[in-house]
Amino acid sequence: GSLSIPFVQKMTSLALLPALETGVLAPDLRVTRHVTSGTTQRDPSSAILGTDTHRRDEITGRNKMSAAILIAHELHKAYGEVRAVDGISLQVARGEVFGLLGPNGAGKTTTISLLTGLFPPDAGRITVDGLDLARDARAARAKVGLVPQDLALYPTLSARQNLNFFGRIYGLKGKALRSRVDEVLDMVGLAQRAGDPIDTYSGGMKRRINIAAGLLHKPPILFLDEPTVGVDPQSRNAIFESVEALNRGGTTVIYTTHYMEEAQRLCHRVAIVDLGRIVALDTPAALIRGLGGGLIILGIDDAPAGSRPGEAADLLTSQ
């Protein structure tokens, strides 16, 4: 069955960009640098895949993924005495869904900001689809789509008007723009509501249009920051299906979430970040096996007539 690790959701806002925080590990399950199980990737930059490659094939339908599309080597970023990113290295395979988890203040937000070119690293190197992010910043950024947790939409405009606006920012126009807007509306299943104002949409529908906006320029790499926060189960499942369809089509996805069951369904591998370092990196199944944990749910029938209060609890604690 599905195992879930409880995470406590906390969101922060940054002055210069939408919130990219991915949540907080529950204190009793906090991963530290002392993890020594086989799931810990000692040199994440040297490995593309974890141990459970059958999970990868299950999602993509392919027998083998290509070489790395995103490479980060020894990234460092400090703010005064605080080392927000302290030597992070990773590789993401072309066609992979890569999850990023960690406690509040672990360095996830800064790591994403570095990988998307929002902030320059103090040291280290980032390669995006063969382009050096420092030397070829404009071309490298064009390879990336970023869907922030905060909705980047104009509420009084329709979905189509929003997408037309963002498409023009990406340089699309005329027939190419109209065609691409139609394509992304179909991808997220909202073509029938394209003319309606955003403020008439449900939370889940707004999230899906937010994803559509990040896909307009056909980026080979898509960053999704907690896309299911605050949505109903039906919309959540629709977002999952959109991510899976995008991945089947070849899009590489960096997916941040604080729900382990989402990582189990979508991600080929997950990196857990703490104190600016990657402390564990592998497939979700391998991480769960190595780090242990899961939830045991006990159900107690109604107490029989004549039983004293607390008798059931006494029975459980005595076992």
Contacts in CASP RR format, 6 or more apart in sequence:
PFRMAT RR
TARGET T0000
AUTHOR 0000-0000-0000
METHOD contacts of the structure
MODEL  1
GSLSIPFVQKMTSLALLPALETGVLAPDLRVTRHVTSGTTQRDPSSAILG
TDTHRRDEITGRNKMSAAILIAHELHKAYGEVRAVDGISLQVARGEVFGL
LGPNGAGKTTTISLLTGLFPPDAGRITVDGLDLARDARAARAKVGLVPQD
LALYPTLSARQNLNFFGRIYGLKGKALRSRVDEVLDMVGLAQRAGDPIDT
YSGGMKRRINIAAGLLHKPPILFLDEPTVGVDPQSRNAIFESVEALNRGG
TTVIYTTHYMEEAQRLCHRVAIVDLGRIVALDTPAALIRGLGGGLIILGI
DDAPAGSRPGEAADLLTSQ
2 261 0 8 1.000
2 264 0 8 1.000
3 260 0 8 1.000
3 261 0 8 1.000
3 264 0 8 1.000
3 288 0 8 1.000
3 293 0 8 1.000
3 294 0 8 1.000
3 295 0 8 1.000
4 259 0 8 1.000
4 260 0 8 1.000
4 261 0 8 1.000
4 294 0 8 1.000
4 295 0 8 1.000
5 25 0 8 1.000
5 26 0 8 1.000
5 29 0 8 1.000
5 260 0 8 1.000
5 288 0 8 1.000
5 293 0 8 1.000
5 294 0 8 1.000
6 26 0 8 1.000
6 29 0 8 1.000
6 295 0 8 1.000
7 23 0 8 1.000
7 24 0 8 1.000
7 25 0 8 1.000
7 26 0 8 1.000
7 101 0 8 1.000
7 258 0 8 1.000
7 259 0 8 1.000
7 260 0 8 1.000
8 23 0 8 1.000
8 24 0 8 1.000
8 25 0 8 1.000
8 26 0 8 1.000
8 258 0 8 1.000
9 23 0 8 1.000
9 24 0 8 1.000
9 229 0 8 1.000
9 258 0 8 1.000
10 21 0 8 1.000
10 23 0 8 1.000
10 24 0 8 1.000
10 104 0 8 1.000
11 19 0 8 1.000
11 21 0 8 1.000
11 23 0 8 1.000
11 149 0 8 1.000
11 229 0 8 1.000
12 19 0 8 1.000
12 21 0 8 1.000
12 104 0 8 1.000
12 109 0 8 1.000
13 19 0 8 1.000
13 150 0 8 1.000
14 20 0 8 1.000
14 109 0 8 1.000
16 118 0 8 1.000
17 113 0 8 1.000
17 118 0 8 1.000
17 148 0 8 1.000
18 148 0 8 1.000
18 149 0 8 1.000
18 150 0 8 1.000
18 152 0 8 1.000
18 225 0 8 1.000
19 109 0 8 1.000
19 148 0 8 1.000
19 149 0 8 1.000
19 150 0 8 1.000
19 225 0 8 1.000
20 108 0 8 1.000
20 109 0 8 1.000
20 112 0 8 1.000
20 113 0 8 1.000
20 148 0 8 1.000
20 149 0 8 1.000
20 225 0 8 1.000
20 256 0 8 1.000
21 104 0 8 1.000
21 108 0 8 1.000
21 109 0 8 1.000
21 149 0 8 1.000
22 100 0 8 1.000
22 101 0 8 1.000
22 102 0 8 1.000
22 108 0 8 1.000
22 109 0 8 1.000
22 225 0 8 1.000
22 226 0 8 1.000
22 256 0 8 1.000
22 257 0 8 1.000
22 258 0 8 1.000
23 101 0 8 1.000
23 102 0 8 1.000
23 103 0 8 1.000
23 104 0 8 1.000
23 226 0 8 1.000
23 258 0 8 1.000
24 102 0 8 1.000
24 103 0 8 1.000
24 104 0 8 1.000
24 258 0 8 1.000
25 31 0 8 1.000
25 101 0 8 1.000
25 102 0 8 1.000
25 103 0 8 1.000
25 258 0 8 1.000
25 272 0 8 1.000
29 291 0 8 1.000
29 293 0 8 1.000
30 103 0 8 1.000
30 274 0 8 1.000
31 102 0 8 1.000
31 272 0 8 1.000
31 274 0 8 1.000
31 279 0 8 1.000
31 280 0 8 1.000
31 291 0 8 1.000
32 274 0 8 1.000
32 279 0 8 1.000
33 274 0 8 1.000
33 275 0 8 1.000
33 277 0 8 1.000
33 279 0 8 1.000
35 279 0 8 1.000
35 280 0 8 1.000
35 291 0 8 1.000
37 290 0 8 1.000
37 291 0 8 1.000
38 282 0 8 1.000
38 286 0 8 1.000
38 290 0 8 1.000
39 51 0 8 1.000
39 280 0 8 1.000
39 281 0 8 1.000
39 282 0 8 1.000
39 286 0 8 1.000
39 287 0 8 1.000
39 289 0 8 1.000
39 290 0 8 1.000
39 291 0 8 1.000
40 279 0 8 1.000
40 280 0 8 1.000
40 281 0 8 1.000
40 282 0 8 1.000
41 47 0 8 1.000
41 50 0 8 1.000
41 278 0 8 1.000
41 280 0 8 1.000
41 281 0 8 1.000
41 282 0 8 1.000
43 89 0 8 1.000
44 89 0 8 1.000
44 90 0 8 1.000
44 91 0 8 1.000
44 271 0 8 1.000
44 278 0 8 1.000
44 281 0 8 1.000
45 71 0 8 1.000
45 72 0 8 1.000
45 73 0 8 1.000
45 89 0 8 1.000
45 90 0 8 1.000
45 91 0 8 1.000
46 91 0 8 1.000
47 91 0 8 1.000
47 281 0 8 1.000
48 65 0 8 1.000
48 67 0 8 1.000
48 68 0 8 1.000
48 91 0 8 1.000
48 93 0 8 1.000
48 96 0 8 1.000
49 56 0 8 1.000
49 65 0 8 1.000
49 93 0 8 1.000
49 268 0 8 1.000
49 269 0 8 1.000
50 268 0 8 1.000
50 269 0 8 1.000
50 281 0 8 1.000
50 282 0 8 1.000
50 283 0 8 1.000
50 286 0 8 1.000
51 282 0 8 1.000
51 283 0 8 1.000
51 286 0 8 1.000
52 282 0 8 1.000
52 283 0 8 1.000
52 285 0 8 1.000
52 286 0 8 1.000
55 268 0 8 1.000
55 283 0 8 1.000
55 284 0 8 1.000
55 285 0 8 1.000
56 65 0 8 1.000
56 96 0 8 1.000
56 268 0 8 1.000
56 283 0 8 1.000
57 63 0 8 1.000
59 97 0 8 1.000
59 244 0 8 1.000
59 247 0 8 1.000
59 266 0 8 1.000
59 268 0 8 1.000
60 95 0 8 1.000
60 247 0 8 1.000
60 248 0 8 1.000
60 250 0 8 1.000
60 268 0 8 1.000
61 248 0 8 1.000
65 93 0 8 1.000
65 94 0 8 1.000
65 95 0 8 1.000
65 96 0 8 1.000
65 268 0 8 1.000
66 93 0 8 1.000
66 94 0 8 1.000
66 95 0 8 1.000
67 93 0 8 1.000
67 94 0 8 1.000
68 91 0 8 1.000
68 92 0 8 1.000
68 93 0 8 1.000
68 94 0 8 1.000
68 127 0 8 1.000
69 92 0 8 1.000
69 93 0 8 1.000
69 94 0 8 1.000
69 95 0 8 1.000
69 128 0 8 1.000
69 129 0 8 1.000
69 130 0 8 1.000
69 220 0 8 1.000
69 221 0 8 1.000
69 252 0 8 1.000
70 90 0 8 1.000
70 91 0 8 1.000
70 92 0 8 1.000
70 115 0 8 1.000
70 126 0 8 1.000
70 127 0 8 1.000
70 128 0 8 1.000
70 129 0 8 1.000
70 221 0 8 1.000
70 252 0 8 1.000
70 254 0 8 1.000
71 90 0 8 1.000
71 91 0 8 1.000
71 92 0 8 1.000
71 125 0 8 1.000
71 126 0 8 1.000
71 127 0 8 1.000
72 88 0 8 1.000
72 89 0 8 1.000
72 90 0 8 1.000
72 91 0 8 1.000
72 111 0 8 1.000
72 114 0 8 1.000
72 115 0 8 1.000
72 124 0 8 1.000
72 125 0 8 1.000
72 126 0 8 1.000
72 127 0 8 1.000
73 89 0 8 1.000
73 124 0 8 1.000
73 125 0 8 1.000
73 126 0 8 1.000
74 87 0 8 1.000
74 88 0 8 1.000
74 89 0 8 1.000
74 123 0 8 1.000
74 124 0 8 1.000
74 125 0 8 1.000
75 85 0 8 1.000
75 87 0 8 1.000
75 88 0 8 1.000
75 89 0 8 1.000
75 111 0 8 1.000
75 114 0 8 1.000
75 121 0 8 1.000
75 123 0 8 1.000
75 124 0 8 1.000
75 126 0 8 1.000
76 83 0 8 1.000
76 85 0 8 1.000
76 86 0 8 1.000
76 87 0 8 1.000
76 121 0 8 1.000
76 122 0 8 1.000
76 123 0 8 1.000
76 124 0 8 1.000
77 83 0 8 1.000
77 84 0 8 1.000
77 85 0 8 1.000
77 110 0 8 1.000
77 114 0 8 1.000
77 119 0 8 1.000
77 121 0 8 1.000
77 122 0 8 1.000
78 84 0 8 1.000
78 122 0 8 1.000
83 275 0 8 1.000
83 276 0 8 1.000
84 105 0 8 1.000
84 107 0 8 1.000
84 110 0 8 1.000
84 276 0 8 1.000
85 107 0 8 1.000
85 110 0 8 1.000
85 111 0 8 1.000
85 114 0 8 1.000
85 121 0 8 1.000
85 276 0 8 1.000
86 275 0 8 1.000
86 276 0 8 1.000
86 277 0 8 1.000
87 124 0 8 1.000
87 276 0 8 1.000
87 277 0 8 1.000
88 111 0 8 1.000
88 273 0 8 1.000
88 276 0 8 1.000
88 277 0 8 1.000
88 278 0 8 1.000
89 278 0 8 1.000
90 98 0 8 1.000
90 271 0 8 1.000
90 278 0 8 1.000
90 281 0 8 1.000
92 98 0 8 1.000
92 221 0 8 1.000
92 252 0 8 1.000
92 254 0 8 1.000
93 252 0 8 1.000
93 268 0 8 1.000
94 220 0 8 1.000
94 250 0 8 1.000
94 252 0 8 1.000
95 247 0 8 1.000
95 250 0 8 1.000
95 251 0 8 1.000
95 252 0 8 1.000
95 253 0 8 1.000
96 252 0 8 1.000
96 253 0 8 1.000
96 268 0 8 1.000
96 269 0 8 1.000
97 243 0 8 1.000
97 247 0 8 1.000
97 252 0 8 1.000
97 253 0 8 1.000
97 255 0 8 1.000
97 266 0 8 1.000
97 267 0 8 1.000
97 268 0 8 1.000
98 252 0 8 1.000
98 253 0 8 1.000
98 254 0 8 1.000
98 255 0 8 1.000
98 267 0 8 1.000
98 268 0 8 1.000
98 269 0 8 1.000
98 270 0 8 1.000
98 271 0 8 1.000
99 254 0 8 1.000
99 255 0 8 1.000
99 256 0 8 1.000
99 257 0 8 1.000
99 263 0 8 1.000
99 266 0 8 1.000
99 267 0 8 1.000
99 269 0 8 1.000
99 270 0 8 1.000
99 271 0 8 1.000
100 108 0 8 1.000
100 111 0 8 1.000
100 112 0 8 1.000
100 254 0 8 1.000
100 255 0 8 1.000
100 256 0 8 1.000
100 270 0 8 1.000
100 271 0 8 1.000
100 273 0 8 1.000
101 108 0 8 1.000
101 256 0 8 1.000
101 257 0 8 1.000
101 258 0 8 1.000
101 260 0 8 1.000
101 263 0 8 1.000
101 270 0 8 1.000
101 271 0 8 1.000
101 272 0 8 1.000
101 273 0 8 1.000
102 108 0 8 1.000
102 258 0 8 1.000
102 272 0 8 1.000
102 273 0 8 1.000
102 274 0 8 1.000
103 274 0 8 1.000
106 273 0 8 1.000
106 274 0 8 1.000
106 275 0 8 1.000
106 276 0 8 1.000
107 273 0 8 1.000
107 275 0 8 1.000
107 276 0 8 1.000
108 256 0 8 1.000
108 273 0 8 1.000
110 119 0 8 1.000
110 276 0 8 1.000
111 273 0 8 1.000
111 276 0 8 1.000
112 223 0 8 1.000
112 225 0 8 1.000
112 254 0 8 1.000
112 256 0 8 1.000
113 119 0 8 1.000
114 120 0 8 1.000
114 121 0 8 1.000
114 126 0 8 1.000
115 126 0 8 1.000
115 223 0 8 1.000
115 254 0 8 1.000
116 141 0 8 1.000
116 144 0 8 1.000
116 145 0 8 1.000
116 146 0 8 1.000
116 223 0 8 1.000
117 126 0 8 1.000
117 133 0 8 1.000
117 137 0 8 1.000
117 140 0 8 1.000
117 141 0 8 1.000
117 144 0 8 1.000
120 134 0 8 1.000
125 132 0 8 1.000
125 133 0 8 1.000
125 134 0 8 1.000
126 132 0 8 1.000
126 133 0 8 1.000
126 134 0 8 1.000
126 140 0 8 1.000
127 133 0 8 1.000
128 140 0 8 1.000
128 141 0 8 1.000
128 143 0 8 1.000
128 144 0 8 1.000
128 221 0 8 1.000
129 140 0 8 1.000
129 143 0 8 1.000
129 220 0 8 1.000
129 221 0 8 1.000
131 139 0 8 1.000
131 140 0 8 1.000
131 143 0 8 1.000
132 140 0 8 1.000
133 140 0 8 1.000
133 141 0 8 1.000
142 217 0 8 1.000
142 219 0 8 1.000
143 219 0 8 1.000
143 220 0 8 1.000
143 221 0 8 1.000
144 219 0 8 1.000
144 221 0 8 1.000
144 222 0 8 1.000
144 223 0 8 1.000
145 214 0 8 1.000
145 215 0 8 1.000
145 217 0 8 1.000
145 219 0 8 1.000
145 221 0 8 1.000
145 222 0 8 1.000
145 223 0 8 1.000
146 214 0 8 1.000
146 222 0 8 1.000
146 223 0 8 1.000
146 225 0 8 1.000
147 210 0 8 1.000
147 211 0 8 1.000
147 213 0 8 1.000
147 214 0 8 1.000
147 222 0 8 1.000
147 223 0 8 1.000
147 224 0 8 1.000
147 225 0 8 1.000
147 227 0 8 1.000
148 210 0 8 1.000
148 225 0 8 1.000
149 225 0 8 1.000
149 226 0 8 1.000
149 227 0 8 1.000
149 229 0 8 1.000
151 206 0 8 1.000
151 207 0 8 1.000
151 210 0 8 1.000
152 210 0 8 1.000
152 213 0 8 1.000
153 162 0 8 1.000
153 198 0 8 1.000
153 206 0 8 1.000
153 209 0 8 1.000
153 210 0 8 1.000
153 213 0 8 1.000
154 161 0 8 1.000
154 162 0 8 1.000
154 165 0 8 1.000
154 198 0 8 1.000
155 197 0 8 1.000
155 198 0 8 1.000
155 199 0 8 1.000
156 197 0 8 1.000
156 198 0 8 1.000
156 199 0 8 1.000
157 165 0 8 1.000
157 197 0 8 1.000
157 198 0 8 1.000
158 194 0 8 1.000
158 195 0 8 1.000
158 196 0 8 1.000
158 197 0 8 1.000
158 198 0 8 1.000
159 185 0 8 1.000
159 190 0 8 1.000
159 193 0 8 1.000
159 194 0 8 1.000
159 195 0 8 1.000
159 196 0 8 1.000
159 198 0 8 1.000
159 201 0 8 1.000
159 209 0 8 1.000
159 212 0 8 1.000
160 181 0 8 1.000
160 185 0 8 1.000
160 194 0 8 1.000
160 195 0 8 1.000
161 195 0 8 1.000
162 198 0 8 1.000
162 209 0 8 1.000
162 213 0 8 1.000
163 181 0 8 1.000
163 184 0 8 1.000
163 185 0 8 1.000
163 209 0 8 1.000
163 212 0 8 1.000
163 213 0 8 1.000
163 216 0 8 1.000
164 177 0 8 1.000
164 181 0 8 1.000
166 213 0 8 1.000
166 214 0 8 1.000
166 216 0 8 1.000
167 177 0 8 1.000
167 180 0 8 1.000
167 181 0 8 1.000
167 216 0 8 1.000
167 217 0 8 1.000
168 177 0 8 1.000
170 216 0 8 1.000
170 217 0 8 1.000
171 217 0 8 1.000
172 180 0 8 1.000
172 216 0 8 1.000
172 217 0 8 1.000
180 216 0 8 1.000
180 218 0 8 1.000
181 194 0 8 1.000
181 216 0 8 1.000
182 191 0 8 1.000
184 212 0 8 1.000
184 213 0 8 1.000
184 215 0 8 1.000
184 216 0 8 1.000
185 191 0 8 1.000
185 194 0 8 1.000
185 212 0 8 1.000
187 212 0 8 1.000
187 215 0 8 1.000
187 242 0 8 1.000
187 245 0 8 1.000
187 246 0 8 1.000
188 208 0 8 1.000
188 209 0 8 1.000
188 211 0 8 1.000
188 212 0 8 1.000
188 238 0 8 1.000
188 242 0 8 1.000
189 208 0 8 1.000
189 238 0 8 1.000
189 242 0 8 1.000
190 205 0 8 1.000
190 208 0 8 1.000
190 209 0 8 1.000
190 212 0 8 1.000
193 201 0 8 1.000
193 205 0 8 1.000
198 206 0 8 1.000
198 209 0 8 1.000
201 209 0 8 1.000
202 231 0 8 1.000
202 232 0 8 1.000
202 235 0 8 1.000
203 230 0 8 1.000
203 231 0 8 1.000
203 232 0 8 1.000
203 235 0 8 1.000
204 230 0 8 1.000
204 231 0 8 1.000
204 232 0 8 1.000
204 235 0 8 1.000
204 236 0 8 1.000
204 238 0 8 1.000
204 239 0 8 1.000
205 235 0 8 1.000
207 227 0 8 1.000
207 228 0 8 1.000
207 231 0 8 1.000
207 235 0 8 1.000
207 239 0 8 1.000
208 235 0 8 1.000
208 238 0 8 1.000
208 239 0 8 1.000
208 242 0 8 1.000
210 227 0 8 1.000
211 224 0 8 1.000
211 227 0 8 1.000
211 239 0 8 1.000
211 242 0 8 1.000
214 222 0 8 1.000
215 222 0 8 1.000
215 246 0 8 1.000
219 251 0 8 1.000
220 250 0 8 1.000
220 251 0 8 1.000
220 252 0 8 1.000
221 251 0 8 1.000
221 252 0 8 1.000
221 253 0 8 1.000
221 254 0 8 1.000
222 246 0 8 1.000
222 251 0 8 1.000
222 252 0 8 1.000
222 253 0 8 1.000
222 254 0 8 1.000
223 253 0 8 1.000
223 254 0 8 1.000
223 256 0 8 1.000
224 243 0 8 1.000
224 253 0 8 1.000
224 254 0 8 1.000
224 255 0 8 1.000
224 256 0 8 1.000
225 256 0 8 1.000
226 256 0 8 1.000
226 257 0 8 1.000
226 258 0 8 1.000
227 239 0 8 1.000
227 243 0 8 1.000
227 255 0 8 1.000
228 235 0 8 1.000
228 236 0 8 1.000
228 239 0 8 1.000
228 240 0 8 1.000
228 257 0 8 1.000
228 259 0 8 1.000
228 262 0 8 1.000
231 239 0 8 1.000
240 262 0 8 1.000
240 265 0 8 1.000
240 266 0 8 1.000
243 253 0 8 1.000
243 255 0 8 1.000
243 266 0 8 1.000
244 266 0 8 1.000
246 253 0 8 1.000
247 253 0 8 1.000
247 266 0 8 1.000
253 266 0 8 1.000
255 262 0 8 1.000
255 263 0 8 1.000
255 266 0 8 1.000
255 267 0 8 1.000
257 263 0 8 1.000
260 284 0 8 1.000
260 288 0 8 1.000
263 270 0 8 1.000
263 284 0 8 1.000
264 284 0 8 1.000
264 285 0 8 1.000
264 288 0 8 1.000
267 283 0 8 1.000
267 284 0 8 1.000
268 283 0 8 1.000
269 281 0 8 1.000
269 282 0 8 1.000
269 283 0 8 1.000
269 284 0 8 1.000
270 281 0 8 1.000
270 282 0 8 1.000
270 283 0 8 1.000
270 284 0 8 1.000
270 287 0 8 1.000
271 278 0 8 1.000
271 280 0 8 1.000
271 281 0 8 1.000
272 278 0 8 1.000
272 279 0 8 1.000
272 280 0 8 1.000
272 281 0 8 1.000
272 287 0 8 1.000
273 279 0 8 1.000
280 287 0 8 1.000
280 291 0 8 1.000
288 294 0 8 1.000
298 316 0 8 1.000
300 312 0 8 1.000
300 316 0 8 1.000
303 311 0 8 1.000
303 312 0 8 1.000
END
